Amino acid sequence: MPSNPPQYEEEEEAKAAKVLKDFDCPVCNANNPYDDGIYPDDEVTCFYCGQEFKVSRNSEGQWRFKEA
């Protein structure tokens, strides 16, 4: 018996698509890892330049970072 049935793998992939583990700052281009993950409607701060962003996703599933 496989350790991860196909349905379970599909559910895990769907969950992973809703969480972002890091982002590249649109202002200074620095990579910012977030261990707890980033979700739509979160507010995140660049660890390097200090700019704050409101996180969203568009209808195509692309992540957007709007300066707060």
PDB file as gemmi writes it, atoms N, CA and C in Angstrom:
CRYST1    1.000    1.000    1.000  90.00  90.00  90.00 P 1                      
ATOM      1  N   MET A   1       0.848  -1.185   0.000  1.00  0.00           N  
ATOM      2  CA  MET A   1       0.000   0.000   0.000  1.00  0.00           C  
ATOM      3  C   MET A   1       0.888   1.241   0.000  1.00  0.00           C  
ATOM      4  N   PRO A   2       0.631   2.205  -0.883  1.00  0.00           N  
ATOM      5  CA  PRO A   2       1.443   3.423  -0.921  1.00  0.00           C  
ATOM      6  C   PRO A   2       1.269   4.242   0.363  1.00  0.00           C  
ATOM      7  N   SER A   3       2.336   4.934   0.736  1.00  0.00           N  
ATOM      8  CA  SER A   3       2.295   5.711   1.971  1.00  0.00           C  
ATOM      9  C   SER A   3       1.394   6.936   1.849  1.00  0.00           C  
ATOM     10  N   ASN A   4       1.288   7.506   0.654  1.00  0.00           N  
ATOM     11  CA  ASN A   4       0.417   8.656   0.415  1.00  0.00           C  
ATOM     12  C   ASN A   4      -0.541   8.341  -0.723  1.00  0.00           C  
ATOM     13  N   PRO A   5      -1.784   8.048  -0.393  1.00  0.00           N  
ATOM     14  CA  PRO A   5      -2.740   7.799  -1.471  1.00  0.00           C  
ATOM     15  C   PRO A   5      -2.891   9.023  -2.356  1.00  0.00           C  
ATOM     16  N   PRO A   6      -3.232   8.837  -3.626  1.00  0.00           N  
ATOM     17  CA  PRO A   6      -3.323   9.963  -4.568  1.00  0.00           C  
ATOM     18  C   PRO A   6      -4.217  11.102  -4.078  1.00  0.00           C  
ATOM     19  N   GLN A   7      -5.345  10.800  -3.450  1.00  0.00           N  
ATOM     20  CA  GLN A   7      -6.237  11.852  -2.973  1.00  0.00           C  
ATOM     21  C   GLN A   7      -5.536  12.705  -1.925  1.00  0.00           C  
ATOM     22  N   TYR A   8      -4.793  12.088  -1.026  1.00  0.00           N  
ATOM     23  CA  TYR A   8      -4.068  12.816   0.004  1.00  0.00           C  
ATOM     24  C   TYR A   8      -3.030  13.736  -0.621  1.00  0.00           C  
ATOM     25  N   GLU A   9      -2.309  13.261  -1.621  1.00  0.00           N  
ATOM     26  CA  GLU A   9      -1.293  14.075  -2.296  1.00  0.00           C  
ATOM     27  C   GLU A   9      -1.932  15.286  -2.973  1.00  0.00           C  
ATOM     28  N   GLU A  10      -3.089  15.117  -3.584  1.00  0.00           N  
ATOM     29  CA  GLU A  10      -3.784  16.230  -4.232  1.00  0.00           C  
ATOM     30  C   GLU A  10      -4.212  17.264  -3.203  1.00  0.00           C  
ATOM     31  N   GLU A  11      -4.682  16.814  -2.043  1.00  0.00           N  
ATOM     32  CA  GLU A  11      -5.086  17.740  -0.988  1.00  0.00           C  
ATOM     33  C   GLU A  11      -3.882  18.521  -0.467  1.00  0.00           C  
ATOM     34  N   GLU A  12      -2.750  17.855  -0.295  1.00  0.00           N  
ATOM     35  CA  GLU A  12      -1.539  18.522   0.184  1.00  0.00           C  
ATOM     36  C   GLU A  12      -1.034  19.537  -0.835  1.00  0.00           C  
ATOM     37  N   GLU A  13      -1.091  19.214  -2.114  1.00  0.00           N  
ATOM     38  CA  GLU A  13      -0.675  20.155  -3.160  1.00  0.00           C  
ATOM     39  C   GLU A  13      -1.593  21.373  -3.181  1.00  0.00           C  
ATOM     40  N   ALA A  14      -2.891  21.172  -2.971  1.00  0.00           N  
ATOM     41  CA  ALA A  14      -3.832  22.293  -2.950  1.00  0.00           C  
ATOM     42  C   ALA A  14      -3.543  23.202  -1.760  1.00  0.00           C  
ATOM     43  N   LYS A  15      -3.241  22.626  -0.610  1.00  0.00           N  
ATOM     44  CA  LYS A  15      -2.897  23.426   0.569  1.00  0.00           C  
ATOM     45  C   LYS A  15      -1.611  24.199   0.326  1.00  0.00           C  
ATOM     46  N   ALA A  16      -0.609  23.550  -0.262  1.00  0.00           N  
ATOM     47  CA  ALA A  16       0.681  24.191  -0.514  1.00  0.00           C  
ATOM     48  C   ALA A  16       0.536  25.361  -1.488  1.00  0.00           C  
ATOM     49  N   ALA A  17      -0.397  25.268  -2.416  1.00  0.00           N  
ATOM     50  CA  ALA A  17      -0.604  26.343  -3.380  1.00  0.00           C  
ATOM     51  C   ALA A  17      -1.182  27.591  -2.720  1.00  0.00           C  
ATOM     52  N   LYS A  18      -1.789  27.431  -1.529  1.00  0.00           N  
ATOM     53  CA  LYS A  18      -2.402  28.555  -0.834  1.00  0.00           C  
ATOM     54  C   LYS A  18      -1.442  29.228   0.141  1.00  0.00           C  
ATOM     55  N   VAL A  19      -0.255  28.651   0.304  1.00  0.00           N  
ATOM     56  CA  VAL A  19       0.721  29.183   1.260  1.00  0.00           C  
ATOM     57  C   VAL A  19       2.006  29.513   0.520  1.00  0.00           C  
ATOM     58  N   LEU A  20       2.573  30.657   0.837  1.00  0.00           N  
ATOM     59  CA  LEU A  20       3.836  31.081   0.250  1.00  0.00           C  
ATOM     60  C   LEU A  20       4.878  31.055   1.363  1.00  0.00           C  
ATOM     61  N   LYS A  21       6.014  30.420   1.132  1.00  0.00           N  
ATOM     62  CA  LYS A  21       7.032  30.282   2.173  1.00  0.00           C  
ATOM     63  C   LYS A  21       8.050  31.423   2.171  1.00  0.00           C  
ATOM     64  N   ASP A  22       8.139  32.172   1.082  1.00  0.00           N  
ATOM     65  CA  ASP A  22       9.036  33.319   1.022  1.00  0.00           C  
ATOM     66  C   ASP A  22       8.585  34.248  -0.091  1.00  0.00           C  
ATOM     67  N   PHE A  23       9.140  35.461  -0.098  1.00  0.00           N  
ATOM     68  CA  PHE A  23       8.825  36.381  -1.187  1.00  0.00           C  
ATOM     69  C   PHE A  23      10.033  37.254  -1.461  1.00  0.00           C  
ATOM     70  N   ASP A  24      10.128  37.718  -2.699  1.00  0.00           N  
ATOM     71  CA  ASP A  24      11.156  38.672  -3.090  1.00  0.00           C  
ATOM     72  C   ASP A  24      10.541  40.065  -3.013  1.00  0.00           C  
ATOM     73  N   CYS A  25      11.162  40.927  -2.233  1.00  0.00           N  
ATOM     74  CA  CYS A  25      10.648  42.278  -2.020  1.00  0.00           C  
ATOM     75  C   CYS A  25      10.577  43.027  -3.351  1.00  0.00           C  
ATOM     76  N   PRO A  26       9.407  43.593  -3.689  1.00  0.00           N  
ATOM     77  CA  PRO A  26       9.290  44.375  -4.916  1.00  0.00           C  
ATOM     78  C   PRO A  26      10.097  45.677  -4.880  1.00  0.00           C  
ATOM     79  N   VAL A  27      10.473  46.156  -3.701  1.00  0.00           N  
ATOM     80  CA  VAL A  27      11.211  47.413  -3.574  1.00  0.00           C  
ATOM     81  C   VAL A  27      12.710  47.179  -3.696  1.00  0.00           C  
ATOM     82  N   CYS A  28      13.259  46.266  -2.858  1.00  0.00           N  
ATOM     83  CA  CYS A  28      14.716  46.085  -2.835  1.00  0.00           C  
ATOM     84  C   CYS A  28      15.181  44.747  -3.407  1.00  0.00           C  
ATOM     85  N   ASN A  29      14.233  43.887  -3.794  1.00  0.00           N  
ATOM     86  CA  ASN A  29      14.519  42.605  -4.428  1.00  0.00           C  
ATOM     87  C   ASN A  29      15.159  41.575  -3.486  1.00  0.00           C  
ATOM     88  N   ALA A  30      15.151  41.809  -2.182  1.00  0.00           N  
ATOM     89  CA  ALA A  30      15.714  40.857  -1.220  1.00  0.00           C  
ATOM     90  C   ALA A  30      14.739  39.710  -0.994  1.00  0.00           C  
ATOM     91  N   ASN A  31      15.271  38.510  -0.803  1.00  0.00           N  
ATOM     92  CA  ASN A  31      14.449  37.349  -0.506  1.00  0.00           C  
ATOM     93  C   ASN A  31      14.136  37.329   0.988  1.00  0.00           C  
ATOM     94  N   ASN A  32      12.865  37.124   1.328  1.00  0.00           N  
ATOM     95  CA  ASN A  32      12.396  37.132   2.706  1.00  0.00           C  
ATOM     96  C   ASN A  32      11.699  35.814   3.025  1.00  0.00           C  
ATOM     97  N   PRO A  33      12.351  34.904   3.741  1.00  0.00           N  
ATOM     98  CA  PRO A  33      11.692  33.645   4.116  1.00  0.00           C  
ATOM     99  C   PRO A  33      10.736  33.845   5.290  1.00  0.00           C  
ATOM    100  N   TYR A  34       9.609  33.174   5.249  1.00  0.00           N  
ATOM    101  CA  TYR A  34       8.628  33.180   6.342  1.00  0.00           C  
ATOM    102  C   TYR A  34       8.334  31.729   6.689  1.00  0.00           C  
ATOM    103  N   ASP A  35       8.869  31.253   7.804  1.00  0.00           N  
ATOM    104  CA  ASP A  35       8.709  29.859   8.205  1.00  0.00           C  
ATOM    105  C   ASP A  35       7.250  29.469   8.424  1.00  0.00           C  
ATOM    106  N   ASP A  36       6.451  30.396   8.942  1.00  0.00           N  
ATOM    107  CA  ASP A  36       5.041  30.095   9.213  1.00  0.00           C  
ATOM    108  C   ASP A  36       4.172  30.187   7.965  1.00  0.00           C  
ATOM    109  N   GLY A  37       4.729  30.675   6.885  1.00  0.00           N  
ATOM    110  CA  GLY A  37       3.995  30.807   5.636  1.00  0.00           C  
ATOM    111  C   GLY A  37       3.293  32.150   5.524  1.00  0.00           C  
ATOM    112  N   ILE A  38       2.978  32.512   4.304  1.00  0.00           N  
ATOM    113  CA  ILE A  38       2.289  33.757   3.993  1.00  0.00           C  
ATOM    114  C   ILE A  38       0.980  33.376   3.314  1.00  0.00           C  
ATOM    115  N   TYR A  39      -0.100  33.990   3.769  1.00  0.00           N  
ATOM    116  CA  TYR A  39      -1.425  33.708   3.243  1.00  0.00           C  
ATOM    117  C   TYR A  39      -2.027  34.985   2.675  1.00  0.00           C  
ATOM    118  N   PRO A  40      -3.002  34.871   1.768  1.00  0.00           N  
ATOM    119  CA  PRO A  40      -3.691  36.068   1.284  1.00  0.00           C  
ATOM    120  C   PRO A  40      -4.273  36.853   2.467  1.00  0.00           C  
ATOM    121  N   ASP A  41      -4.247  38.152   2.361  1.00  0.00           N  
ATOM    122  CA  ASP A  41      -4.723  39.107   3.371  1.00  0.00           C  
ATOM    123  C   ASP A  41      -3.751  39.297   4.530  1.00  0.00           C  
ATOM    124  N   ASP A  42      -2.600  38.628   4.515  1.00  0.00           N  
ATOM    125  CA  ASP A  42      -1.564  38.878   5.524  1.00  0.00           C  
ATOM    126  C   ASP A  42      -0.884  40.200   5.220  1.00  0.00           C  
ATOM    127  N   GLU A  43      -0.272  40.768   6.233  1.00  0.00           N  
ATOM    128  CA  GLU A  43       0.603  41.914   6.052  1.00  0.00           C  
ATOM    129  C   GLU A  43       2.003  41.459   6.401  1.00  0.00           C  
ATOM    130  N   VAL A  44       2.950  41.676   5.490  1.00  0.00           N  
ATOM    131  CA  VAL A  44       4.333  41.242   5.693  1.00  0.00           C  
ATOM    132  C   VAL A  44       5.263  42.440   5.577  1.00  0.00           C  
ATOM    133  N   THR A  45       6.432  42.293   6.181  1.00  0.00           N  
ATOM    134  CA  THR A  45       7.435  43.344   6.155  1.00  0.00           C  
ATOM    135  C   THR A  45       8.727  42.779   5.584  1.00  0.00           C  
ATOM    136  N   CYS A  46       9.377  43.531   4.713  1.00  0.00           N  
ATOM    137  CA  CYS A  46      10.676  43.133   4.191  1.00  0.00           C  
ATOM    138  C   CYS A  46      11.694  43.246   5.328  1.00  0.00           C  
ATOM    139  N   PHE A  47      12.450  42.195   5.551  1.00  0.00           N  
ATOM    140  CA  PHE A  47      13.441  42.180   6.626  1.00  0.00           C  
ATOM    141  C   PHE A  47      14.619  43.109   6.333  1.00  0.00           C  
ATOM    142  N   TYR A  48      14.788  43.517   5.085  1.00  0.00           N  
ATOM    143  CA  TYR A  48      15.965  44.302   4.699  1.00  0.00           C  
ATOM    144  C   TYR A  48      15.670  45.794   4.597  1.00  0.00           C  
ATOM    145  N   CYS A  49      14.641  46.178   3.834  1.00  0.00           N  
ATOM    146  CA  CYS A  49      14.363  47.610   3.658  1.00  0.00           C  
ATOM    147  C   CYS A  49      13.254  48.114   4.578  1.00  0.00           C  
ATOM    148  N   GLY A  50      12.498  47.209   5.197  1.00  0.00           N  
ATOM    149  CA  GLY A  50      11.466  47.588   6.142  1.00  0.00           C  
ATOM    150  C   GLY A  50      10.118  47.944   5.536  1.00  0.00           C  
ATOM    151  N   GLN A  51       9.985  47.866   4.222  1.00  0.00           N  
ATOM    152  CA  GLN A  51       8.709  48.192   3.567  1.00  0.00           C  
ATOM    153  C   GLN A  51       7.658  47.144   3.947  1.00  0.00           C  
ATOM    154  N   GLU A  52       6.442  47.609   4.209  1.00  0.00           N  
ATOM    155  CA  GLU A  52       5.331  46.725   4.544  1.00  0.00           C  
ATOM    156  C   GLU A  52       4.449  46.517   3.321  1.00  0.00           C  
ATOM    157  N   PHE A  53       3.894  45.302   3.213  1.00  0.00           N  
ATOM    158  CA  PHE A  53       3.055  44.938   2.075  1.00  0.00           C  
ATOM    159  C   PHE A  53       1.808  44.214   2.542  1.00  0.00           C  
ATOM    160  N   LYS A  54       0.710  44.434   1.827  1.00  0.00           N  
ATOM    161  CA  LYS A  54      -0.522  43.681   1.989  1.00  0.00           C  
ATOM    162  C   LYS A  54      -0.501  42.597   0.913  1.00  0.00           C  
ATOM    163  N   VAL A  55      -0.693  41.349   1.315  1.00  0.00           N  
ATOM    164  CA  VAL A  55      -0.586  40.209   0.406  1.00  0.00           C  
ATOM    165  C   VAL A  55      -1.971  39.840  -0.128  1.00  0.00           C  
ATOM    166  N   SER A  56      -2.040  39.563  -1.423  1.00  0.00           N  
ATOM    167  CA  SER A  56      -3.282  39.104  -2.035  1.00  0.00           C  
ATOM    168  C   SER A  56      -2.941  38.148  -3.179  1.00  0.00           C  
ATOM    169  N   ARG A  57      -3.978  37.516  -3.709  1.00  0.00           N  
ATOM    170  CA  ARG A  57      -3.829  36.658  -4.888  1.00  0.00           C  
ATOM    171  C   ARG A  57      -4.891  37.050  -5.893  1.00  0.00           C  
ATOM    172  N   ASN A  58      -4.508  37.062  -7.174  1.00  0.00           N  
ATOM    173  CA  ASN A  58      -5.498  37.397  -8.195  1.00  0.00           C  
ATOM    174  C   ASN A  58      -6.239  36.137  -8.634  1.00  0.00           C  
ATOM    175  N   SER A  59      -7.144  36.274  -9.560  1.00  0.00           N  
ATOM    176  CA  SER A  59      -7.981  35.145  -9.992  1.00  0.00           C  
ATOM    177  C   SER A  59      -7.184  34.036 -10.672  1.00  0.00           C  
ATOM    178  N   GLU A  60      -5.984  34.360 -11.184  1.00  0.00           N  
ATOM    179  CA  GLU A  60      -5.132  33.341 -11.799  1.00  0.00           C  
ATOM    180  C   GLU A  60      -4.232  32.654 -10.779  1.00  0.00           C  
ATOM    181  N   GLY A  61      -4.317  33.070  -9.512  1.00  0.00           N  
ATOM    182  CA  GLY A  61      -3.519  32.450  -8.461  1.00  0.00           C  
ATOM    183  C   GLY A  61      -2.149  33.071  -8.272  1.00  0.00           C  
ATOM    184  N   GLN A  62      -1.893  34.208  -8.910  1.00  0.00           N  
ATOM    185  CA  GLN A  62      -0.605  34.889  -8.751  1.00  0.00           C  
ATOM    186  C   GLN A  62      -0.602  35.732  -7.488  1.00  0.00           C  
ATOM    187  N   TRP A  63       0.510  35.717  -6.775  1.00  0.00           N  
ATOM    188  CA  TRP A  63       0.645  36.480  -5.546  1.00  0.00           C  
ATOM    189  C   TRP A  63       0.926  37.940  -5.875  1.00  0.00           C  
ATOM    190  N   ARG A  64       0.312  38.843  -5.099  1.00  0.00           N  
ATOM    191  CA  ARG A  64       0.494  40.282  -5.274  1.00  0.00           C  
ATOM    192  C   ARG A  64       0.897  40.891  -3.932  1.00  0.00           C  
ATOM    193  N   PHE A  65       1.823  41.856  -3.986  1.00  0.00           N  
ATOM    194  CA  PHE A  65       2.287  42.555  -2.800  1.00  0.00           C  
ATOM    195  C   PHE A  65       2.083  44.045  -3.032  1.00  0.00           C  
ATOM    196  N   LYS A  66       1.134  44.626  -2.301  1.00  0.00           N  
ATOM    197  CA  LYS A  66       0.832  46.051  -2.430  1.00  0.00           C  
ATOM    198  C   LYS A  66       1.412  46.794  -1.244  1.00  0.00           C  
ATOM    199  N   GLU A  67       2.153  47.877  -1.523  1.00  0.00           N  
ATOM    200  CA  GLU A  67       2.764  48.647  -0.449  1.00  0.00           C  
ATOM    201  C   GLU A  67       1.692  49.174   0.493  1.00  0.00           C  
ATOM    202  N   ALA A  68       1.938  48.981   1.778  1.00  0.00           N  
ATOM    203  CA  ALA A  68       0.949  49.421   2.791  1.00  0.00           C  
ATOM    204  C   ALA A  68       1.228  50.836   3.227  1.00  0.00           C  
TER     205      ALA A  68                                                      
END                                                                             
